[in-house]
Every structure is written in structure tokens, then in C-alpha cells.
Amino acid sequence: MTYISAKHARQDAEGHPANDNNRATLADLSFLDIINDEDEVADIARRAERLGHATLIVMAIGLAALPLLCLLLV
């Protein structure tokens, strides 16, 4: 006679499906490992700020020079 139990046999982590919510398999998959450290983030922010300042200066020169160019051509 075969007994049916409400508890299923424990399987290895490799035997679980990919979408399993087993904590033992999720412990190895941390997105914190791919986040940059503080120095890299500060360097990226510094470069972005410099690029923003350069863009602002070029736009201001272009907005001032365009009307002068149009006046000279007329």
C-alpha cells in the first residue's frame, strides 16, 4: 500500500524550477554585487555635471549668435 503524505520530499536547489521562491537559491543571486561603489558613482556624476555645464554654455552661445547671424545676412 502506498501512503500519500502532505509533505513532499525535499529536493536539491538544482532540482527546483527557475521561478522558485526558495531562499537558499536566492541567496546567491544578489543585485547588490553589480552596483558600482561610491567612487565610481561620484565620478559618473562629476562627468555628467561637466557635460551639462558645457551643453549649457554652447546653447547660450548659440542662442546669442543666431540672431546676430540672421541680422548680418539680411
N, C-alpha and C positions, 0 to 999 in steps of 0.2 A: 504494500500500500504506500502511495506517495503522499507525504504531508506537504501542505501548502502553507507557507509562512508569510506573514505580512511584511517581514523584513527581508529584503533582498540581500544577496551575497555582496560583500564589499569588493569592488573592483579596483584595479590599479588606476593611476591618473592617466595613463596612456589609453586605457580602455573607455574612458568617458568621451562623450561627443564634444565637439569644439565649443558648443554654446552652453556647456555645463557650468553651473554656479558653484562648483566645488572650490573651497578656499585654498586647498593645497595646490591646485593647479594655477589659481590666480595669483598666488604669492610671487611667482617668477615673472609675471607679466606686469611690470610697473612702468607707467609713462613718465615717472619721475627720473628715470635713467636717461631719457633723451632730452630733457630740459637743459638748456645752457646754464652755466654757472654765472654768478653775478658780474664777473669781469667781462664776459662776452656780451651780456645784455647791455652793460654800460657802454661798451664800445659800439654796439649797433645803434644805441640811442644817440651817442655822440655824432656818429656819421650821419644819421638821419637829420639831426638838428642842423649840421653844417650844410647838408644838401638843401634843406628848407630855407636857410638864410640865403644861399646862393640863388635859389629859384626866385625868392622874393626880390632880390636886387636886380636880377635880369628882367623880371616883369616890370619893375618900376622904371628901369631904363627904357624898356620897350614902349611903355605907355607914355613916357615923356617924349621919346624920339619919334613916334609915329605921327603925331600931329605936326611936328616940325617938318618931317619929310613930306607930308601932304601939302603943307604951305609952300614949300620950296618947289614942288612940282607944278603948282597951279600958276 
